[in-house]
Amino acid sequence: MFSNWFSGDEEECYERSPHKGHIDRLGSRLQELQYASEVIRQHLHEWLRIASHFKRRTRLPAPHAEIVRQYVSERIRGLSPGRSRVLQASVRIFLEADERGRFRRRIDCPPPTPAWFSPILAQYLQFVRSHRGLAQRTAKKYTRQLSVFSQYLEDVGISQLGGITPSHVREFYENGTHNRPRRSYGSTLRVFFRWAAIQNGLPDSLCDAVPRPRQYST
């Protein structure tokens, strides 16, 4: 689809890449969003670099994985701040986009919600809106944090609520792979787990696995 955007060895590499379909979907998405041609070209070439770097992997790593941080650190060495931002955006888009080519256009937007979790999230939000009078700001917070958590679960191979264990919850807090402090996720996850326990029979131990801030007496 984008063969004419490459030349020489790069075109052959693009045609043979196991991630060609992913590159094509993302390139088409940028065209739909009316990105400038030069910006699309920069992204396409960076995506081909990423695809070639991780070509031996059957599944692309998560955007926050250590090997991705190492890759970005090496790639931006010596680049201008502007070019570094474009490169980092390319990496994030390529590794974060879902099977339909959807991705966050701004870094502070909610991440894509995994397909298996979307109906669960919708049902949960409807419940808290009906029974708690959920404010729009709180709904955005729940959506963002639960989407991050569900994406983490998918990254470690979990695609159903019944597969979540207390160790998954603890690892989510401990591995430090998210930009914002995960302590702020505590109330969101505990309320969600209580609801899920009633609706889907999840064990109460999931709530207990969510760290609580230490209380100090004065």
SEKELO-409627 format. One record per residue (C-alpha): x, y, z. Coordinates in nm, 2 decimals. Example, Ala and Ser with C-alpha at 12.3 -4.5 7.8 and 13.67 -1.06 7.14 Angstrom:
// SEKELO-409627
ATOM       xx       yy       zz
ATOM     1.23    -0.45     0.78
ATOM     1.37    -0.11     0.71
// end
This chain:
// SEKELO-409627
ATOM       xx       yy       zz
ATOM     0.00     0.00     0.00
ATOM     0.28     0.24     0.08
ATOM     0.56     0.08    -0.13
ATOM     0.61     0.41    -0.33
ATOM     0.69     0.59     0.00
ATOM     1.01     0.38     0.03
ATOM     1.30     0.31    -0.21
ATOM     1.58     0.06    -0.26
ATOM     1.64    -0.18     0.03
ATOM     1.38    -0.01     0.24
ATOM     1.10    -0.10    -0.01
ATOM     1.20    -0.46    -0.01
ATOM     1.22    -0.46     0.37
ATOM     0.88    -0.31     0.39
ATOM     0.72    -0.56     0.15
ATOM     0.87    -0.85     0.35
ATOM     0.81    -0.72     0.70
ATOM     0.58    -0.94     0.92
ATOM     0.44    -0.61     1.04
ATOM     0.35    -0.47     0.70
ATOM    -0.02    -0.49     0.77
ATOM     0.02    -0.29     1.09
ATOM     0.22    -0.02     0.91
ATOM    -0.04     0.00     0.64
ATOM    -0.33     0.04     0.89
ATOM    -0.14     0.31     1.07
ATOM    -0.04     0.49     0.76
ATOM    -0.40     0.49     0.64
ATOM    -0.52     0.61     0.97
ATOM    -0.28     0.91     0.95
ATOM    -0.42     0.99     0.61
ATOM    -0.77     0.98     0.74
ATOM    -0.67     1.22     1.01
ATOM    -0.52     1.44     0.74
ATOM    -0.17     1.44     0.87
ATOM     0.08     1.62     0.64
ATOM     0.25     1.40     0.39
ATOM     0.60     1.47     0.52
ATOM     0.49     1.38     0.88
ATOM     0.34     1.05     0.75
ATOM     0.66     0.98     0.56
ATOM     0.87     1.03     0.88
ATOM     0.64     0.80     1.07
ATOM     0.64     0.53     0.80
ATOM     1.02     0.52     0.79
ATOM     1.05     0.51     1.17
ATOM     0.78     0.23     1.19
ATOM     0.99     0.03     0.94
ATOM     1.29     0.07     1.16
ATOM     1.10    -0.04     1.47
ATOM     0.95    -0.34     1.28
ATOM     1.29    -0.44     1.16
ATOM     1.44    -0.40     1.51
ATOM     1.17    -0.63     1.66
ATOM     1.12    -0.86     1.36
ATOM     1.21    -1.17     1.55
ATOM     0.93    -1.12     1.80
ATOM     0.60    -1.28     1.72
ATOM     0.43    -1.00     1.93
ATOM     0.54    -0.64     1.96
ATOM     0.65    -0.53     2.31
ATOM     0.44    -0.29     2.51
ATOM     0.53     0.08     2.47
ATOM     0.66     0.10     2.83
ATOM     0.88    -0.21     2.81
ATOM     1.24    -0.17     2.91
ATOM     1.37    -0.29     2.57
ATOM     1.16    -0.01     2.41
ATOM     1.31     0.25     2.64
ATOM     1.65     0.13     2.55
ATOM     1.56     0.14     2.18
ATOM     1.43     0.50     2.21
ATOM     1.73     0.61     2.41
ATOM     1.97     0.49     2.14
ATOM     1.76     0.64     1.86
ATOM     1.73     0.99     2.00
ATOM     2.09     1.02     2.08
ATOM     2.22     1.33     1.90
ATOM     1.88     1.43     1.76
ATOM     1.73     1.77     1.81
ATOM     1.44     1.81     2.06
ATOM     1.19     1.84     1.78
ATOM     1.31     1.53     1.59
ATOM     1.33     1.34     1.92
ATOM     0.96     1.42     1.99
ATOM     0.86     1.30     1.65
ATOM     1.06     0.98     1.69
ATOM     0.91     0.91     2.04
ATOM     0.56     0.97     1.90
ATOM     0.63     0.72     1.62
ATOM     0.73     0.46     1.86
ATOM     0.44     0.51     2.09
ATOM     0.19     0.51     1.80
ATOM     0.33     0.20     1.65
ATOM     0.34    -0.01     1.97
ATOM     0.02     0.13     2.13
ATOM    -0.22     0.12     1.83
ATOM    -0.48    -0.16     1.83
ATOM    -0.57    -0.40     1.55
ATOM    -0.78    -0.12     1.38
ATOM    -0.50     0.13     1.38
ATOM    -0.65     0.34     1.66
ATOM    -0.41     0.53     1.89
ATOM    -0.40     0.83     2.12
ATOM    -0.34     1.15     1.94
ATOM    -0.22     1.32     2.25
ATOM    -0.02     1.15     2.53
ATOM    -0.27     1.25     2.80
ATOM    -0.57     1.09     2.62
ATOM    -0.71     0.77     2.74
ATOM    -0.53     0.47     2.59
ATOM    -0.72     0.23     2.37
ATOM    -0.93    -0.01     2.57
ATOM    -0.87    -0.38     2.48
ATOM    -1.16    -0.53     2.29
ATOM    -1.23    -0.79     2.56
ATOM    -1.25    -0.52     2.83
ATOM    -1.46    -0.27     2.64
ATOM    -1.81    -0.42     2.72
ATOM    -1.71    -0.47     3.08
ATOM    -1.60    -0.11     3.12
ATOM    -1.92     0.01     2.95
ATOM    -2.13    -0.20     3.19
ATOM    -1.94    -0.08     3.49
ATOM    -1.96     0.29     3.40
ATOM    -2.34     0.25     3.34
ATOM    -2.37     0.10     3.69
ATOM    -2.18     0.38     3.87
ATOM    -2.37     0.64     3.67
ATOM    -2.70     0.50     3.77
ATOM    -2.62     0.42     4.13
ATOM    -2.36     0.68     4.23
ATOM    -2.45     0.98     4.00
ATOM    -2.10     0.96     3.85
ATOM    -1.96     1.30     3.75
ATOM    -1.81     1.34     3.40
ATOM    -1.47     1.41     3.54
ATOM    -1.48     1.10     3.75
ATOM    -1.60     0.89     3.45
ATOM    -1.29     1.01     3.25
ATOM    -1.07     0.91     3.54
ATOM    -1.22     0.57     3.57
ATOM    -1.20     0.52     3.19
ATOM    -0.84     0.62     3.17
ATOM    -0.72     0.42     3.47
ATOM    -0.91     0.11     3.40
ATOM    -0.80     0.12     3.04
ATOM    -0.44     0.14     3.15
ATOM    -0.49    -0.15     3.38
ATOM    -0.67    -0.36     3.12
ATOM    -0.40    -0.29     2.87
ATOM    -0.14    -0.40     3.12
ATOM    -0.34    -0.73     3.17
ATOM    -0.35    -0.79     2.80
ATOM     0.03    -0.73     2.78
ATOM     0.08    -1.01     3.03
ATOM    -0.16    -1.25     2.85
ATOM    -0.48    -1.19     3.05
ATOM    -0.80    -1.14     2.84
ATOM    -1.08    -1.21     3.09
ATOM    -1.17    -1.10     3.43
ATOM    -1.15    -1.45     3.57
ATOM    -0.78    -1.47     3.49
ATOM    -0.68    -1.18     3.72
ATOM    -0.49    -1.28     4.03
ATOM    -0.37    -1.08     4.33
ATOM    -0.02    -1.11     4.19
ATOM    -0.12    -0.93     3.87
ATOM    -0.25    -0.64     4.08
ATOM     0.07    -0.62     4.28
ATOM     0.29    -0.64     3.97
ATOM     0.09    -0.36     3.81
ATOM     0.19    -0.14     4.09
ATOM     0.54    -0.26     4.13
ATOM     0.68    -0.28     3.78
ATOM     0.68     0.10     3.73
ATOM     0.58     0.10     3.37
ATOM     0.34     0.39     3.37
ATOM     0.42     0.76     3.37
ATOM     0.18     0.86     3.65
ATOM     0.20     0.74     4.01
ATOM    -0.01     0.43     4.04
ATOM    -0.10     0.50     4.40
ATOM    -0.38     0.72     4.25
ATOM    -0.53     0.40     4.10
ATOM    -0.62     0.26     4.44
ATOM    -0.97     0.37     4.49
ATOM    -1.06     0.32     4.12
ATOM    -0.94    -0.04     4.13
ATOM    -1.09    -0.13     4.47
ATOM    -1.44     0.00     4.37
ATOM    -1.42    -0.18     4.04
ATOM    -1.31    -0.50     4.20
ATOM    -1.60    -0.49     4.45
ATOM    -1.84    -0.44     4.16
ATOM    -1.68    -0.72     3.96
ATOM    -1.69    -0.95     4.26
ATOM    -2.07    -0.91     4.28
ATOM    -2.13    -0.93     3.91
ATOM    -1.88    -1.19     3.80
ATOM    -1.78    -1.37     4.12
ATOM    -1.42    -1.24     4.14
ATOM    -1.25    -1.31     4.48
ATOM    -1.23    -1.04     4.74
ATOM    -0.86    -1.10     4.76
ATOM    -0.82    -0.87     4.45
ATOM    -0.93    -0.57     4.66
ATOM    -0.69    -0.67     4.93
ATOM    -0.40    -0.68     4.68
ATOM    -0.44    -0.31     4.60
ATOM    -0.19    -0.12     4.81
ATOM    -0.32     0.13     5.05
ATOM    -0.13     0.45     5.15
ATOM     0.03     0.42     5.49
ATOM    -0.14     0.60     5.77
ATOM     0.08     0.78     6.02
ATOM    -0.04     0.88     6.36
ATOM     0.05     1.23     6.48
// end
